[in-house]
Amino acid sequence: MERWLLVVETNCTDPSREKEFNQWYDNTHIPDLLTTPGVLSATRYENPSPGEKQGRFLALYEVETKDILQTMATLNENMVKWGKQGRIPKFLEIVSGCFYRQVAAPVKKKK
């Protein structure tokens, strides 16, 4: 099994709905994504002053899989399905998304 990191930058296109955006992301979208085989965890961050062509929000998803292409295909199928079910809001803008394969074990600061 290989470890991967899915890195996704997003924006809320309607600033008046940002609270709703964050509630949707935390309470609907992340639980949905965690149902995808291989997706292990999710962590979100905010950049309070994003530059041009940057997302204000960053999500990191840890993925473990034997076949990243199959995992990506399943995730894409799920996104289409959730969109048809109305589980993805119109005010979501995906700025970028990319998978990175882990090439070294995590290094932690020594105490």
N, C-alpha and C positions, 0 to 999 in steps of 0.2 A: 504494500500500500504506500502510495506517495501522499505527502502533505502539501496542501496548496493554500493560498490565501487569495480570496476574491476581494478586490478593492473596488468600491463603488462610490463615486461622488454624485451627490444629488442636490437639487434646489427645490424649494417650494415656490412655484410661480405666482402665488397670491399671498403676499405678506400678511394680509388680514386673516389668513387661514393657517398660519404657521403652527399655532398650538394644535390645531386639528391634524396637521401634517405629522407632527411629532408623535401624537397619540396614535395615529394610524400606523406609523412606522414601527413603534414599539409594541403595540398591542395586536396588530393584525399582520403586518408584512413580515416582521421577523419570525413570529410563530409559523406563518405559512412557509417561509424559506427553510426553516428548520425541519420541515417534513420531507424535504428533498434528501434522498439517500446520500450520505457522505458529508452533508453540511453539519458540522459539529457545534459551532458556536457563532455568535454575532456580537460585535461591539460597535457602538456609534460614537462619533465625535462631531464637534462643531467648530468651524473656523469663523470667528465673528467678523473678520474682515477679508473675505475671499477676493483674490485678484480676478482680473478678466479671464474668462474661460475656466474658472475654478468653481467647484461646488462648495456651497456653504456647509453641507453635511457630508460626512465620510462614514461609510460602514465597512467594517472588516469582517469577513466570514472565513472561519477556519474550515477547511475541507480536507477529508481523507478519502482517497479513492484509488482503485486499481486502474480505472479508465476515465481520465479527465474528460475526454470527448463525450462519453456517454453521460457523465454527470452534467456537463454543460448543456447537452441536448435535453436532458430531463428538466433542468432548471428553466431552459427556454420554453419548453412545452408547458411547464407549470405557470410561467409568467403569462403566456397566452391564455391559458385556462382561467387564471385569476382575473385577467383583464375582462374576459367575456362574462365572468361572474360579477363584475362591478367591484372587485376587491382592490383595484388600483385606481387611486383618484386622478382626476384630470390635472390637478395642480402639481403632480410629480414631474420633475424634469430630471432625467438621468444625464448627467454631464459626461461621465466616463465610467467604464467598468472593465476590469482586466483581472485575469488569473495569473498568479505568480507561483511557481513551483518552489518549495522549500529546498534549499541547497546546503544548509548547515543547521545544526541544532541551535536552539535559542541559547544565548549567553546571558547569564545573570551577574549582576554586580556582586562582588564578594563583600561580606560584612566585615 
